[in-house]
Amino acid sequence: MEITHDGRYLFAVNTAVSTISRFQIARDGTLTLLGSTALKNPSGLAPVDARLDPTGRTLSVVDGGGDAVSTLAVDGGDLTELGSSPTPLPSGAHPAGIVVD
């Protein structure tokens, strides 16, 4: 899971179905499901971890089954996968998590 820098939205990785669920966070902590964003070419991706970049404008998702990273543009509680996504990792890479700097 990842929470936006302003604390207003939460993004949850759904490994089994290759989607990212999007929630709005109320002041009292209550979550409201906004929807789910499906990743491109979902077969075998198995997303396992997500991190926002320092600006909060992109969400990078490690695709453990596909040995790739999917990147999505963030607009409030909306996500749109970038045209260049997913990006394959070097041969032999088997990611289990991601750090964005």
Phi and psi restraints in degrees (range 20) as a CNS / XPLOR table:
assign (resid 1 and name C) (resid 2 and name N)
       (resid 2 and name CA) (resid 2 and name C) 1.0 -144.0 20.0 2
assign (resid 2 and name N) (resid 2 and name CA)
       (resid 2 and name C) (resid 3 and name N) 1.0 138.6 20.0 2
assign (resid 2 and name C) (resid 3 and name N)
       (resid 3 and name CA) (resid 3 and name C) 1.0 -110.8 20.0 2
assign (resid 3 and name N) (resid 3 and name CA)
       (resid 3 and name C) (resid 4 and name N) 1.0 135.8 20.0 2
assign (resid 3 and name C) (resid 4 and name N)
       (resid 4 and name CA) (resid 4 and name C) 1.0 -60.6 20.0 2
assign (resid 4 and name N) (resid 4 and name CA)
       (resid 4 and name C) (resid 5 and name N) 1.0 155.6 20.0 2
assign (resid 4 and name C) (resid 5 and name N)
       (resid 5 and name CA) (resid 5 and name C) 1.0 -59.8 20.0 2
assign (resid 5 and name N) (resid 5 and name CA)
       (resid 5 and name C) (resid 6 and name N) 1.0 -28.6 20.0 2
assign (resid 5 and name C) (resid 6 and name N)
       (resid 6 and name CA) (resid 6 and name C) 1.0 -86.7 20.0 2
assign (resid 6 and name N) (resid 6 and name CA)
       (resid 6 and name C) (resid 7 and name N) 1.0 -0.8 20.0 2
assign (resid 6 and name C) (resid 7 and name N)
       (resid 7 and name CA) (resid 7 and name C) 1.0 74.9 20.0 2
assign (resid 7 and name N) (resid 7 and name CA)
       (resid 7 and name C) (resid 8 and name N) 1.0 12.3 20.0 2
assign (resid 7 and name C) (resid 8 and name N)
       (resid 8 and name CA) (resid 8 and name C) 1.0 -92.9 20.0 2
assign (resid 8 and name N) (resid 8 and name CA)
       (resid 8 and name C) (resid 9 and name N) 1.0 -21.4 20.0 2
assign (resid 8 and name C) (resid 9 and name N)
       (resid 9 and name CA) (resid 9 and name C) 1.0 -136.0 20.0 2
assign (resid 9 and name N) (resid 9 and name CA)
       (resid 9 and name C) (resid 10 and name N) 1.0 149.3 20.0 2
assign (resid 9 and name C) (resid 10 and name N)
       (resid 10 and name CA) (resid 10 and name C) 1.0 -125.3 20.0 2
assign (resid 10 and name N) (resid 10 and name CA)
       (resid 10 and name C) (resid 11 and name N) 1.0 136.2 20.0 2
assign (resid 10 and name C) (resid 11 and name N)
       (resid 11 and name CA) (resid 11 and name C) 1.0 -116.3 20.0 2
assign (resid 11 and name N) (resid 11 and name CA)
       (resid 11 and name C) (resid 12 and name N) 1.0 126.2 20.0 2
assign (resid 11 and name C) (resid 12 and name N)
       (resid 12 and name CA) (resid 12 and name C) 1.0 -118.8 20.0 2
assign (resid 12 and name N) (resid 12 and name CA)
       (resid 12 and name C) (resid 13 and name N) 1.0 127.8 20.0 2
assign (resid 12 and name C) (resid 13 and name N)
       (resid 13 and name CA) (resid 13 and name C) 1.0 -77.8 20.0 2
assign (resid 13 and name N) (resid 13 and name CA)
       (resid 13 and name C) (resid 14 and name N) 1.0 131.4 20.0 2
assign (resid 13 and name C) (resid 14 and name N)
       (resid 14 and name CA) (resid 14 and name C) 1.0 -110.5 20.0 2
assign (resid 14 and name N) (resid 14 and name CA)
       (resid 14 and name C) (resid 15 and name N) 1.0 90.5 20.0 2
assign (resid 14 and name C) (resid 15 and name N)
       (resid 15 and name CA) (resid 15 and name C) 1.0 -57.6 20.0 2
assign (resid 15 and name N) (resid 15 and name CA)
       (resid 15 and name C) (resid 16 and name N) 1.0 -45.9 20.0 2
assign (resid 15 and name C) (resid 16 and name N)
       (resid 16 and name CA) (resid 16 and name C) 1.0 -65.9 20.0 2
assign (resid 16 and name N) (resid 16 and name CA)
       (resid 16 and name C) (resid 17 and name N) 1.0 -26.4 20.0 2
assign (resid 16 and name C) (resid 17 and name N)
       (resid 17 and name CA) (resid 17 and name C) 1.0 -120.3 20.0 2
assign (resid 17 and name N) (resid 17 and name CA)
       (resid 17 and name C) (resid 18 and name N) 1.0 7.1 20.0 2
assign (resid 17 and name C) (resid 18 and name N)
       (resid 18 and name CA) (resid 18 and name C) 1.0 52.5 20.0 2
assign (resid 18 and name N) (resid 18 and name CA)
       (resid 18 and name C) (resid 19 and name N) 1.0 51.7 20.0 2
assign (resid 18 and name C) (resid 19 and name N)
       (resid 19 and name CA) (resid 19 and name C) 1.0 -132.1 20.0 2
assign (resid 19 and name N) (resid 19 and name CA)
       (resid 19 and name C) (resid 20 and name N) 1.0 165.2 20.0 2
assign (resid 19 and name C) (resid 20 and name N)
       (resid 20 and name CA) (resid 20 and name C) 1.0 -119.7 20.0 2
assign (resid 20 and name N) (resid 20 and name CA)
       (resid 20 and name C) (resid 21 and name N) 1.0 116.4 20.0 2
assign (resid 20 and name C) (resid 21 and name N)
       (resid 21 and name CA) (resid 21 and name C) 1.0 -80.8 20.0 2
assign (resid 21 and name N) (resid 21 and name CA)
       (resid 21 and name C) (resid 22 and name N) 1.0 141.0 20.0 2
assign (resid 21 and name C) (resid 22 and name N)
       (resid 22 and name CA) (resid 22 and name C) 1.0 -116.8 20.0 2
assign (resid 22 and name N) (resid 22 and name CA)
       (resid 22 and name C) (resid 23 and name N) 1.0 127.1 20.0 2
assign (resid 22 and name C) (resid 23 and name N)
       (resid 23 and name CA) (resid 23 and name C) 1.0 -125.4 20.0 2
assign (resid 23 and name N) (resid 23 and name CA)
       (resid 23 and name C) (resid 24 and name N) 1.0 145.5 20.0 2
assign (resid 23 and name C) (resid 24 and name N)
       (resid 24 and name CA) (resid 24 and name C) 1.0 -95.1 20.0 2
assign (resid 24 and name N) (resid 24 and name CA)
       (resid 24 and name C) (resid 25 and name N) 1.0 139.2 20.0 2
assign (resid 24 and name C) (resid 25 and name N)
       (resid 25 and name CA) (resid 25 and name C) 1.0 -105.2 20.0 2
assign (resid 25 and name N) (resid 25 and name CA)
       (resid 25 and name C) (resid 26 and name N) 1.0 118.2 20.0 2
assign (resid 25 and name C) (resid 26 and name N)
       (resid 26 and name CA) (resid 26 and name C) 1.0 -77.0 20.0 2
assign (resid 26 and name N) (resid 26 and name CA)
       (resid 26 and name C) (resid 27 and name N) 1.0 165.4 20.0 2
assign (resid 26 and name C) (resid 27 and name N)
       (resid 27 and name CA) (resid 27 and name C) 1.0 -56.8 20.0 2
assign (resid 27 and name N) (resid 27 and name CA)
       (resid 27 and name C) (resid 28 and name N) 1.0 -31.4 20.0 2
assign (resid 27 and name C) (resid 28 and name N)
       (resid 28 and name CA) (resid 28 and name C) 1.0 -87.8 20.0 2
assign (resid 28 and name N) (resid 28 and name CA)
       (resid 28 and name C) (resid 29 and name N) 1.0 4.2 20.0 2
assign (resid 28 and name C) (resid 29 and name N)
       (resid 29 and name CA) (resid 29 and name C) 1.0 92.6 20.0 2
assign (resid 29 and name N) (resid 29 and name CA)
       (resid 29 and name C) (resid 30 and name N) 1.0 -5.4 20.0 2
assign (resid 29 and name C) (resid 30 and name N)
       (resid 30 and name CA) (resid 30 and name C) 1.0 -63.9 20.0 2
assign (resid 30 and name N) (resid 30 and name CA)
       (resid 30 and name C) (resid 31 and name N) 1.0 137.5 20.0 2
assign (resid 30 and name C) (resid 31 and name N)
       (resid 31 and name CA) (resid 31 and name C) 1.0 -101.3 20.0 2
assign (resid 31 and name N) (resid 31 and name CA)
       (resid 31 and name C) (resid 32 and name N) 1.0 137.1 20.0 2
assign (resid 31 and name C) (resid 32 and name N)
       (resid 32 and name CA) (resid 32 and name C) 1.0 -120.3 20.0 2
assign (resid 32 and name N) (resid 32 and name CA)
       (resid 32 and name C) (resid 33 and name N) 1.0 122.1 20.0 2
assign (resid 32 and name C) (resid 33 and name N)
       (resid 33 and name CA) (resid 33 and name C) 1.0 -69.3 20.0 2
assign (resid 33 and name N) (resid 33 and name CA)
       (resid 33 and name C) (resid 34 and name N) 1.0 123.4 20.0 2
assign (resid 33 and name C) (resid 34 and name N)
       (resid 34 and name CA) (resid 34 and name C) 1.0 -91.8 20.0 2
assign (resid 34 and name N) (resid 34 and name CA)
       (resid 34 and name C) (resid 35 and name N) 1.0 -25.1 20.0 2
assign (resid 34 and name C) (resid 35 and name N)
       (resid 35 and name CA) (resid 35 and name C) 1.0 146.4 20.0 2
assign (resid 35 and name N) (resid 35 and name CA)
       (resid 35 and name C) (resid 36 and name N) 1.0 -173.8 20.0 2
assign (resid 35 and name C) (resid 36 and name N)
       (resid 36 and name CA) (resid 36 and name C) 1.0 -129.6 20.0 2
assign (resid 36 and name N) (resid 36 and name CA)
       (resid 36 and name C) (resid 37 and name N) 1.0 142.8 20.0 2
assign (resid 36 and name C) (resid 37 and name N)
       (resid 37 and name CA) (resid 37 and name C) 1.0 -109.5 20.0 2
assign (resid 37 and name N) (resid 37 and name CA)
       (resid 37 and name C) (resid 38 and name N) 1.0 121.0 20.0 2
assign (resid 37 and name C) (resid 38 and name N)
       (resid 38 and name CA) (resid 38 and name C) 1.0 -80.0 20.0 2
assign (resid 38 and name N) (resid 38 and name CA)
       (resid 38 and name C) (resid 39 and name N) 1.0 139.9 20.0 2
assign (resid 38 and name C) (resid 39 and name N)
       (resid 39 and name CA) (resid 39 and name C) 1.0 -80.7 20.0 2
assign (resid 39 and name N) (resid 39 and name CA)
       (resid 39 and name C) (resid 40 and name N) 1.0 150.9 20.0 2
assign (resid 39 and name C) (resid 40 and name N)
       (resid 40 and name CA) (resid 40 and name C) 1.0 -64.2 20.0 2
assign (resid 40 and name N) (resid 40 and name CA)
       (resid 40 and name C) (resid 41 and name N) 1.0 149.7 20.0 2
assign (resid 40 and name C) (resid 41 and name N)
       (resid 41 and name CA) (resid 41 and name C) 1.0 45.5 20.0 2
assign (resid 41 and name N) (resid 41 and name CA)
       (resid 41 and name C) (resid 42 and name N) 1.0 57.6 20.0 2
assign (resid 41 and name C) (resid 42 and name N)
       (resid 42 and name CA) (resid 42 and name C) 1.0 -67.9 20.0 2
assign (resid 42 and name N) (resid 42 and name CA)
       (resid 42 and name C) (resid 43 and name N) 1.0 -20.5 20.0 2
assign (resid 42 and name C) (resid 43 and name N)
       (resid 43 and name CA) (resid 43 and name C) 1.0 -60.0 20.0 2
assign (resid 43 and name N) (resid 43 and name CA)
       (resid 43 and name C) (resid 44 and name N) 1.0 116.4 20.0 2
assign (resid 43 and name C) (resid 44 and name N)
       (resid 44 and name CA) (resid 44 and name C) 1.0 81.7 20.0 2
assign (resid 44 and name N) (resid 44 and name CA)
       (resid 44 and name C) (resid 45 and name N) 1.0 -0.4 20.0 2
assign (resid 44 and name C) (resid 45 and name N)
       (resid 45 and name CA) (resid 45 and name C) 1.0 -66.5 20.0 2
assign (resid 45 and name N) (resid 45 and name CA)
       (resid 45 and name C) (resid 46 and name N) 1.0 -44.9 20.0 2
assign (resid 45 and name C) (resid 46 and name N)
       (resid 46 and name CA) (resid 46 and name C) 1.0 50.0 20.0 2
assign (resid 46 and name N) (resid 46 and name CA)
       (resid 46 and name C) (resid 47 and name N) 1.0 64.9 20.0 2
assign (resid 46 and name C) (resid 47 and name N)
       (resid 47 and name CA) (resid 47 and name C) 1.0 -61.4 20.0 2
assign (resid 47 and name N) (resid 47 and name CA)
       (resid 47 and name C) (resid 48 and name N) 1.0 138.2 20.0 2
assign (resid 47 and name C) (resid 48 and name N)
       (resid 48 and name CA) (resid 48 and name C) 1.0 -127.0 20.0 2
assign (resid 48 and name N) (resid 48 and name CA)
       (resid 48 and name C) (resid 49 and name N) 1.0 -19.5 20.0 2
assign (resid 48 and name C) (resid 49 and name N)
       (resid 49 and name CA) (resid 49 and name C) 1.0 -154.8 20.0 2
assign (resid 49 and name N) (resid 49 and name CA)
       (resid 49 and name C) (resid 50 and name N) 1.0 148.5 20.0 2
assign (resid 49 and name C) (resid 50 and name N)
       (resid 50 and name CA) (resid 50 and name C) 1.0 -139.6 20.0 2
assign (resid 50 and name N) (resid 50 and name CA)
       (resid 50 and name C) (resid 51 and name N) 1.0 144.2 20.0 2
assign (resid 50 and name C) (resid 51 and name N)
       (resid 51 and name CA) (resid 51 and name C) 1.0 -144.6 20.0 2
assign (resid 51 and name N) (resid 51 and name CA)
       (resid 51 and name C) (resid 52 and name N) 1.0 140.0 20.0 2
assign (resid 51 and name C) (resid 52 and name N)
       (resid 52 and name CA) (resid 52 and name C) 1.0 -81.0 20.0 2
assign (resid 52 and name N) (resid 52 and name CA)
       (resid 52 and name C) (resid 53 and name N) 1.0 148.2 20.0 2
assign (resid 52 and name C) (resid 53 and name N)
       (resid 53 and name CA) (resid 53 and name C) 1.0 -74.9 20.0 2
assign (resid 53 and name N) (resid 53 and name CA)
       (resid 53 and name C) (resid 54 and name N) 1.0 166.8 20.0 2
assign (resid 53 and name C) (resid 54 and name N)
       (resid 54 and name CA) (resid 54 and name C) 1.0 -56.5 20.0 2
assign (resid 54 and name N) (resid 54 and name CA)
       (resid 54 and name C) (resid 55 and name N) 1.0 -27.5 20.0 2
assign (resid 54 and name C) (resid 55 and name N)
       (resid 55 and name CA) (resid 55 and name C) 1.0 -82.6 20.0 2
assign (resid 55 and name N) (resid 55 and name CA)
       (resid 55 and name C) (resid 56 and name N) 1.0 -17.0 20.0 2
assign (resid 55 and name C) (resid 56 and name N)
       (resid 56 and name CA) (resid 56 and name C) 1.0 80.1 20.0 2
assign (resid 56 and name N) (resid 56 and name CA)
       (resid 56 and name C) (resid 57 and name N) 1.0 8.5 20.0 2
assign (resid 56 and name C) (resid 57 and name N)
       (resid 57 and name CA) (resid 57 and name C) 1.0 -90.9 20.0 2
assign (resid 57 and name N) (resid 57 and name CA)
       (resid 57 and name C) (resid 58 and name N) 1.0 -18.7 20.0 2
assign (resid 57 and name C) (resid 58 and name N)
       (resid 58 and name CA) (resid 58 and name C) 1.0 -134.3 20.0 2
assign (resid 58 and name N) (resid 58 and name CA)
       (resid 58 and name C) (resid 59 and name N) 1.0 146.7 20.0 2
assign (resid 58 and name C) (resid 59 and name N)
       (resid 59 and name CA) (resid 59 and name C) 1.0 -115.7 20.0 2
assign (resid 59 and name N) (resid 59 and name CA)
       (resid 59 and name C) (resid 60 and name N) 1.0 121.3 20.0 2
assign (resid 59 and name C) (resid 60 and name N)
       (resid 60 and name CA) (resid 60 and name C) 1.0 -101.1 20.0 2
assign (resid 60 and name N) (resid 60 and name CA)
       (resid 60 and name C) (resid 61 and name N) 1.0 134.4 20.0 2
assign (resid 60 and name C) (resid 61 and name N)
       (resid 61 and name CA) (resid 61 and name C) 1.0 -125.3 20.0 2
assign (resid 61 and name N) (resid 61 and name CA)
       (resid 61 and name C) (resid 62 and name N) 1.0 123.9 20.0 2
assign (resid 61 and name C) (resid 62 and name N)
       (resid 62 and name CA) (resid 62 and name C) 1.0 -78.2 20.0 2
assign (resid 62 and name N) (resid 62 and name CA)
       (resid 62 and name C) (resid 63 and name N) 1.0 126.8 20.0 2
assign (resid 62 and name C) (resid 63 and name N)
       (resid 63 and name CA) (resid 63 and name C) 1.0 -102.5 20.0 2
assign (resid 63 and name N) (resid 63 and name CA)
       (resid 63 and name C) (resid 64 and name N) 1.0 92.2 20.0 2
assign (resid 63 and name C) (resid 64 and name N)
       (resid 64 and name CA) (resid 64 and name C) 1.0 -60.4 20.0 2
assign (resid 64 and name N) (resid 64 and name CA)
       (resid 64 and name C) (resid 65 and name N) 1.0 -38.7 20.0 2
assign (resid 64 and name C) (resid 65 and name N)
       (resid 65 and name CA) (resid 65 and name C) 1.0 -77.5 20.0 2
assign (resid 65 and name N) (resid 65 and name CA)
       (resid 65 and name C) (resid 66 and name N) 1.0 -27.6 20.0 2
assign (resid 65 and name C) (resid 66 and name N)
       (resid 66 and name CA) (resid 66 and name C) 1.0 -100.3 20.0 2
assign (resid 66 and name N) (resid 66 and name CA)
       (resid 66 and name C) (resid 67 and name N) 1.0 -1.4 20.0 2
assign (resid 66 and name C) (resid 67 and name N)
       (resid 67 and name CA) (resid 67 and name C) 1.0 47.1 20.0 2
assign (resid 67 and name N) (resid 67 and name CA)
       (resid 67 and name C) (resid 68 and name N) 1.0 56.1 20.0 2
assign (resid 67 and name C) (resid 68 and name N)
       (resid 68 and name CA) (resid 68 and name C) 1.0 -149.0 20.0 2
assign (resid 68 and name N) (resid 68 and name CA)
       (resid 68 and name C) (resid 69 and name N) 1.0 173.1 20.0 2
assign (resid 68 and name C) (resid 69 and name N)
       (resid 69 and name CA) (resid 69 and name C) 1.0 -125.9 20.0 2
assign (resid 69 and name N) (resid 69 and name CA)
       (resid 69 and name C) (resid 70 and name N) 1.0 125.4 20.0 2
assign (resid 69 and name C) (resid 70 and name N)
       (resid 70 and name CA) (resid 70 and name C) 1.0 -94.2 20.0 2
assign (resid 70 and name N) (resid 70 and name CA)
       (resid 70 and name C) (resid 71 and name N) 1.0 141.3 20.0 2
assign (resid 70 and name C) (resid 71 and name N)
       (resid 71 and name CA) (resid 71 and name C) 1.0 -126.2 20.0 2
assign (resid 71 and name N) (resid 71 and name CA)
       (resid 71 and name C) (resid 72 and name N) 1.0 130.5 20.0 2
assign (resid 71 and name C) (resid 72 and name N)
       (resid 72 and name CA) (resid 72 and name C) 1.0 -124.6 20.0 2
assign (resid 72 and name N) (resid 72 and name CA)
       (resid 72 and name C) (resid 73 and name N) 1.0 140.0 20.0 2
assign (resid 72 and name C) (resid 73 and name N)
       (resid 73 and name CA) (resid 73 and name C) 1.0 -77.2 20.0 2
assign (resid 73 and name N) (resid 73 and name CA)
       (resid 73 and name C) (resid 74 and name N) 1.0 140.4 20.0 2
assign (resid 73 and name C) (resid 74 and name N)
       (resid 74 and name CA) (resid 74 and name C) 1.0 -110.2 20.0 2
assign (resid 74 and name N) (resid 74 and name CA)
       (resid 74 and name C) (resid 75 and name N) 1.0 127.7 20.0 2
assign (resid 74 and name C) (resid 75 and name N)
       (resid 75 and name CA) (resid 75 and name C) 1.0 -133.7 20.0 2
assign (resid 75 and name N) (resid 75 and name CA)
       (resid 75 and name C) (resid 76 and name N) 1.0 91.3 20.0 2
assign (resid 75 and name C) (resid 76 and name N)
       (resid 76 and name CA) (resid 76 and name C) 1.0 63.9 20.0 2
assign (resid 76 and name N) (resid 76 and name CA)
       (resid 76 and name C) (resid 77 and name N) 1.0 -119.7 20.0 2
assign (resid 76 and name C) (resid 77 and name N)
       (resid 77 and name CA) (resid 77 and name C) 1.0 -97.0 20.0 2
assign (resid 77 and name N) (resid 77 and name CA)
       (resid 77 and name C) (resid 78 and name N) 1.0 9.9 20.0 2
assign (resid 77 and name C) (resid 78 and name N)
       (resid 78 and name CA) (resid 78 and name C) 1.0 -100.9 20.0 2
assign (resid 78 and name N) (resid 78 and name CA)
       (resid 78 and name C) (resid 79 and name N) 1.0 145.4 20.0 2
assign (resid 78 and name C) (resid 79 and name N)
       (resid 79 and name CA) (resid 79 and name C) 1.0 -126.2 20.0 2
assign (resid 79 and name N) (resid 79 and name CA)
       (resid 79 and name C) (resid 80 and name N) 1.0 138.0 20.0 2
assign (resid 79 and name C) (resid 80 and name N)
       (resid 80 and name CA) (resid 80 and name C) 1.0 -134.6 20.0 2
assign (resid 80 and name N) (resid 80 and name CA)
       (resid 80 and name C) (resid 81 and name N) 1.0 120.6 20.0 2
assign (resid 80 and name C) (resid 81 and name N)
       (resid 81 and name CA) (resid 81 and name C) 1.0 -68.5 20.0 2
assign (resid 81 and name N) (resid 81 and name CA)
       (resid 81 and name C) (resid 82 and name N) 1.0 135.7 20.0 2
assign (resid 81 and name C) (resid 82 and name N)
       (resid 82 and name CA) (resid 82 and name C) 1.0 -68.3 20.0 2
assign (resid 82 and name N) (resid 82 and name CA)
       (resid 82 and name C) (resid 83 and name N) 1.0 152.4 20.0 2
assign (resid 82 and name C) (resid 83 and name N)
       (resid 83 and name CA) (resid 83 and name C) 1.0 -60.8 20.0 2
assign (resid 83 and name N) (resid 83 and name CA)
       (resid 83 and name C) (resid 84 and name N) 1.0 -31.2 20.0 2
assign (resid 83 and name C) (resid 84 and name N)
       (resid 84 and name CA) (resid 84 and name C) 1.0 -83.4 20.0 2
assign (resid 84 and name N) (resid 84 and name CA)
       (resid 84 and name C) (resid 85 and name N) 1.0 -0.8 20.0 2
assign (resid 84 and name C) (resid 85 and name N)
       (resid 85 and name CA) (resid 85 and name C) 1.0 -93.0 20.0 2
assign (resid 85 and name N) (resid 85 and name CA)
       (resid 85 and name C) (resid 86 and name N) 1.0 147.6 20.0 2
assign (resid 85 and name C) (resid 86 and name N)
       (resid 86 and name CA) (resid 86 and name C) 1.0 -80.3 20.0 2
assign (resid 86 and name N) (resid 86 and name CA)
       (resid 86 and name C) (resid 87 and name N) 1.0 154.7 20.0 2
assign (resid 86 and name C) (resid 87 and name N)
       (resid 87 and name CA) (resid 87 and name C) 1.0 -101.2 20.0 2
assign (resid 87 and name N) (resid 87 and name CA)
       (resid 87 and name C) (resid 88 and name N) 1.0 120.8 20.0 2
assign (resid 87 and name C) (resid 88 and name N)
       (resid 88 and name CA) (resid 88 and name C) 1.0 -66.9 20.0 2
assign (resid 88 and name N) (resid 88 and name CA)
       (resid 88 and name C) (resid 89 and name N) 1.0 146.2 20.0 2
assign (resid 88 and name C) (resid 89 and name N)
       (resid 89 and name CA) (resid 89 and name C) 1.0 -92.2 20.0 2
assign (resid 89 and name N) (resid 89 and name CA)
       (resid 89 and name C) (resid 90 and name N) 1.0 165.1 20.0 2
assign (resid 89 and name C) (resid 90 and name N)
       (resid 90 and name CA) (resid 90 and name C) 1.0 -56.9 20.0 2
assign (resid 90 and name N) (resid 90 and name CA)
       (resid 90 and name C) (resid 91 and name N) 1.0 151.2 20.0 2
assign (resid 90 and name C) (resid 91 and name N)
       (resid 91 and name CA) (resid 91 and name C) 1.0 -54.0 20.0 2
assign (resid 91 and name N) (resid 91 and name CA)
       (resid 91 and name C) (resid 92 and name N) 1.0 134.6 20.0 2
assign (resid 91 and name C) (resid 92 and name N)
       (resid 92 and name CA) (resid 92 and name C) 1.0 90.5 20.0 2
assign (resid 92 and name N) (resid 92 and name CA)
       (resid 92 and name C) (resid 93 and name N) 1.0 -7.2 20.0 2
assign (resid 92 and name C) (resid 93 and name N)
       (resid 93 and name CA) (resid 93 and name C) 1.0 -75.7 20.0 2
assign (resid 93 and name N) (resid 93 and name CA)
       (resid 93 and name C) (resid 94 and name N) 1.0 137.1 20.0 2
assign (resid 93 and name C) (resid 94 and name N)
       (resid 94 and name CA) (resid 94 and name C) 1.0 -137.2 20.0 2
assign (resid 94 and name N) (resid 94 and name CA)
       (resid 94 and name C) (resid 95 and name N) 1.0 78.6 20.0 2
assign (resid 94 and name C) (resid 95 and name N)
       (resid 95 and name CA) (resid 95 and name C) 1.0 -69.7 20.0 2
assign (resid 95 and name N) (resid 95 and name CA)
       (resid 95 and name C) (resid 96 and name N) 1.0 147.9 20.0 2
assign (resid 95 and name C) (resid 96 and name N)
       (resid 96 and name CA) (resid 96 and name C) 1.0 -124.2 20.0 2
assign (resid 96 and name N) (resid 96 and name CA)
       (resid 96 and name C) (resid 97 and name N) 1.0 -8.9 20.0 2
assign (resid 96 and name C) (resid 97 and name N)
       (resid 97 and name CA) (resid 97 and name C) 1.0 -165.1 20.0 2
assign (resid 97 and name N) (resid 97 and name CA)
       (resid 97 and name C) (resid 98 and name N) 1.0 173.4 20.0 2
assign (resid 97 and name C) (resid 98 and name N)
       (resid 98 and name CA) (resid 98 and name C) 1.0 -142.9 20.0 2
assign (resid 98 and name N) (resid 98 and name CA)
       (resid 98 and name C) (resid 99 and name N) 1.0 145.4 20.0 2
assign (resid 98 and name C) (resid 99 and name N)
       (resid 99 and name CA) (resid 99 and name C) 1.0 -126.1 20.0 2
assign (resid 99 and name N) (resid 99 and name CA)
       (resid 99 and name C) (resid 100 and name N) 1.0 132.1 20.0 2
assign (resid 99 and name C) (resid 100 and name N)
       (resid 100 and name CA) (resid 100 and name C) 1.0 -116.1 20.0 2
assign (resid 100 and name N) (resid 100 and name CA)
       (resid 100 and name C) (resid 101 and name N) 1.0 130.9 20.0 2
